[in-house]
């Protein structure tokens, strides 16, 4: 698990150099497992992206569990229907 936590910390430390703004980095106190979460935003002109990366450490919930997961999502607010295509 420490490797996943180190990885998400490296991401949080390095993405501002690429124009991303870290909106939140830390333990999500709203969850029982207090998952480590990174939320970041990238805005360039009309383009806008939101990233959400979470480390789920099952051992925080169950002492015998050893499974950990790194989950991520990327949302684009800049999608445009291509010219000549009718929007649904």
NORDACOR-V571681 format. One line per field, one symbol per residue. ss: DSSP state (H for helix, E for strand, L for the rest). psi: psi as a letter, one per 30 degrees, with the letter a starting at -180 (. if undefined). burial: # if it has 24 or more other C-alpha atoms within 12 Angstrom, else .. A space follows every 10 residues. Layout:
BEGIN
ss=???
psi=???
burial=???
END
This chain:
BEGIN
ss=LHHHHHHHHH HHHHHHHHLE EEEEEEELLL LLLLLEEEEE EEEELLEEEE EEEEEEEHHH LLLLLLLEEE EEEEEELLLL LLLLLLLL
psi=eeeeeeeeee eeeffffggk kjekjakjff kefhkkkkkl kkkjbfkkkk kjkkjjjfff ekefkgklkj klkkkkggkk kkkfkkk.
burial=....#..##. ##.......# ##..#..... ....###### ##......## #######... .........# .......... ........
END
